[in-house]
Amino acid sequence: MDFECAIIGGGPGGLVSALYLRRFLRSVVVASGGAPRASWIPKTHNLVGYRGGISGVELLSRLQQQLDELGVERAVGLFKISKIRGGFRVNSNEDQFTAKKVIIATGITDHEPELGNVPALRRLGLLRYCPVCDAYEYQNKRIAVMARDEHGLMSSLFLSKFTKKLQVIWSPSARIPRELARRCEGKGLVIHHSNVEAMSAQKGAEPGLMITLEGQTKNLFVDAATSRSERP
Ligand SMILES: Cc1cc2nc3c(=O)[nH]c(=O)nc-3n(C[C@H](O)[C@H](O)[C@H](O)COP(=O)(O)OP(=O)(O)OC[C@H]3O[C@@H](n4cnc5c(N)ncnc54)[C@H](O)[C@@H]3O)c2cc1C
């Protein structure tokens, strides 16, 4: 075997796995292709030890430097694995090696609205992806949740602890399970049964995001997050 462990995916999950294994004196390779989802984080505020926050790109760069110091090998590309006797074959179109064990740290793929300016709004921090990470910065703010399924509604209920100015954009065709609908109503959530037609960044004294819903004349406005230094 070329390595004791091959780690597929070079986001925080894969890089931290490599860090630990290398410090346990294991021979490891991180095989990764494509930008880690972590590189989309404009600034995270819930990572222990980073007072004032850190961007995803900076965090990944620091992790990579730590791995360089430990001499962790890297392979670049999209890899597949297949079982062989005593381990796994790991291969991309250009590269191939074997490993006794494999860690799959390939992350997830988001379901995003099909609008051209989604990456730009994400970079501005106006489009958020994680209630757990971001709710704190949205206390008493106007927010809208694009919920595709029950998980989205559960996230909305969680967020309703942080702000009462919460609206939910729900698919026009999907039904909300009765019990969940009752809970949402109890929390005063406004639910729009519509698709998002457009979103645009609003600058100036009241920065935020203007959301146009299909077939509705009135736009939704949601606030930008408040950073720690702005809070009284
Ligand atoms: C906008 C945004 C903001 C966020 N903010 C926060 C925050 O503030 N705090 C927080 O804790 N979390 C935050 N998150 C979540 C965080 O980014 C993820 O939890 C984290 O990136 C997960 O790390 P990971 O290593 O599992 O996956 P990823 O970071 O997605 O990395 C997986 C990697 O594997 C690669 N890969 C996939 N398939 C293959 C293959 N077959 N071969 C080779 N490589 C492959 C992918 O291309 C990618 O590079 C945020 C996410 C987003 C999108």
PDBQT file of the ligand as one rigid body, heavy atoms in Angstrom, charges set to zero:
ROOT
HETATM    1  C1  LIG A 301     -21.534  30.662   3.038  1.00  0.00    +0.000 C 
HETATM    2  C2  LIG A 301     -21.184  29.664   4.124  1.00  0.00    +0.000 A 
HETATM    3  C3  LIG A 301     -20.897  30.107   5.398  1.00  0.00    +0.000 A 
HETATM    4  C4  LIG A 301     -20.583  29.195   6.414  1.00  0.00    +0.000 A 
HETATM    5  N1  LIG A 301     -20.270  29.689   7.652  1.00  0.00    +0.000 NA
HETATM    6  C5  LIG A 301     -19.881  28.854   8.603  1.00  0.00    +0.000 A 
HETATM    7  C6  LIG A 301     -19.506  29.337   9.894  1.00  0.00    +0.000 A 
HETATM    8  O1  LIG A 301     -19.553  30.531  10.140  1.00  0.00    +0.000 OA
HETATM    9  N2  LIG A 301     -19.108  28.446  10.835  1.00  0.00    +0.000 N 
HETATM   10  C7  LIG A 301     -19.061  27.111  10.576  1.00  0.00    +0.000 A 
HETATM   11  O2  LIG A 301     -18.681  26.343  11.469  1.00  0.00    +0.000 OA
HETATM   12  N3  LIG A 301     -19.404  26.613   9.364  1.00  0.00    +0.000 NA
HETATM   13  C8  LIG A 301     -19.813  27.444   8.385  1.00  0.00    +0.000 A 
HETATM   14  N4  LIG A 301     -20.179  26.941   7.172  1.00  0.00    +0.000 N 
HETATM   15  C9  LIG A 301     -20.161  25.500   6.972  1.00  0.00    +0.000 C 
HETATM   16  C10 LIG A 301     -18.754  25.000   6.637  1.00  0.00    +0.000 C 
HETATM   17  O3  LIG A 301     -18.321  25.604   5.455  1.00  0.00    +0.000 OA
HETATM   18  C11 LIG A 301     -18.806  23.508   6.460  1.00  0.00    +0.000 C 
HETATM   19  O4  LIG A 301     -19.309  22.933   7.647  1.00  0.00    +0.000 OA
HETATM   20  C12 LIG A 301     -17.414  22.955   6.175  1.00  0.00    +0.000 C 
HETATM   21  O5  LIG A 301     -16.924  23.506   4.991  1.00  0.00    +0.000 OA
HETATM   22  C13 LIG A 301     -17.489  21.447   6.081  1.00  0.00    +0.000 C 
HETATM   23  O6  LIG A 301     -16.182  20.986   5.827  1.00  0.00    +0.000 OA
HETATM   24  P1  LIG A 301     -15.927  19.678   5.015  1.00  0.00    +0.000 P 
HETATM   25  O7  LIG A 301     -14.471  19.429   5.040  1.00  0.00    +0.000 OA
HETATM   26  O8  LIG A 301     -16.839  18.609   5.495  1.00  0.00    +0.000 OA
HETATM   27  O9  LIG A 301     -16.453  19.980   3.514  1.00  0.00    +0.000 OA
HETATM   28  P2  LIG A 301     -15.968  21.045   2.431  1.00  0.00    +0.000 P 
HETATM   29  O10 LIG A 301     -15.438  22.275   3.045  1.00  0.00    +0.000 OA
HETATM   30  O11 LIG A 301     -17.090  21.201   1.460  1.00  0.00    +0.000 OA
HETATM   31  O12 LIG A 301     -14.796  20.292   1.679  1.00  0.00    +0.000 OA
HETATM   32  C14 LIG A 301     -15.017  19.114   0.951  1.00  0.00    +0.000 C 
HETATM   33  C15 LIG A 301     -14.039  19.057  -0.190  1.00  0.00    +0.000 C 
HETATM   34  O13 LIG A 301     -14.068  17.766  -0.807  1.00  0.00    +0.000 OA
HETATM   35  C16 LIG A 301     -13.978  17.953  -2.220  1.00  0.00    +0.000 C 
HETATM   36  N5  LIG A 301     -14.486  16.768  -2.904  1.00  0.00    +0.000 N 
HETATM   37  C17 LIG A 301     -15.761  16.349  -3.044  1.00  0.00    +0.000 A 
HETATM   38  N6  LIG A 301     -15.815  15.205  -3.742  1.00  0.00    +0.000 NA
HETATM   39  C18 LIG A 301     -14.519  14.893  -4.062  1.00  0.00    +0.000 A 
HETATM   40  C19 LIG A 301     -13.925  13.829  -4.763  1.00  0.00    +0.000 A 
HETATM   41  N7  LIG A 301     -14.639  12.833  -5.289  1.00  0.00    +0.000 N 
HETATM   42  N8  LIG A 301     -12.565  13.820  -4.907  1.00  0.00    +0.000 NA
HETATM   43  C20 LIG A 301     -11.812  14.812  -4.373  1.00  0.00    +0.000 A 
HETATM   44  N9  LIG A 301     -12.339  15.843  -3.686  1.00  0.00    +0.000 NA
HETATM   45  C21 LIG A 301     -13.669  15.887  -3.533  1.00  0.00    +0.000 A 
HETATM   46  C22 LIG A 301     -14.840  19.185  -2.453  1.00  0.00    +0.000 C 
HETATM   47  O14 LIG A 301     -14.629  19.745  -3.731  1.00  0.00    +0.000 OA
HETATM   48  C23 LIG A 301     -14.331  20.067  -1.310  1.00  0.00    +0.000 C 
HETATM   49  O15 LIG A 301     -13.146  20.727  -1.672  1.00  0.00    +0.000 OA
HETATM   50  C24 LIG A 301     -20.535  27.814   6.135  1.00  0.00    +0.000 A 
HETATM   51  C25 LIG A 301     -20.830  27.361   4.851  1.00  0.00    +0.000 A 
HETATM   52  C26 LIG A 301     -21.148  28.260   3.855  1.00  0.00    +0.000 A 
HETATM   53  C27 LIG A 301     -21.450  27.750   2.466  1.00  0.00    +0.000 C 
ENDROOT
TORSDOF 0
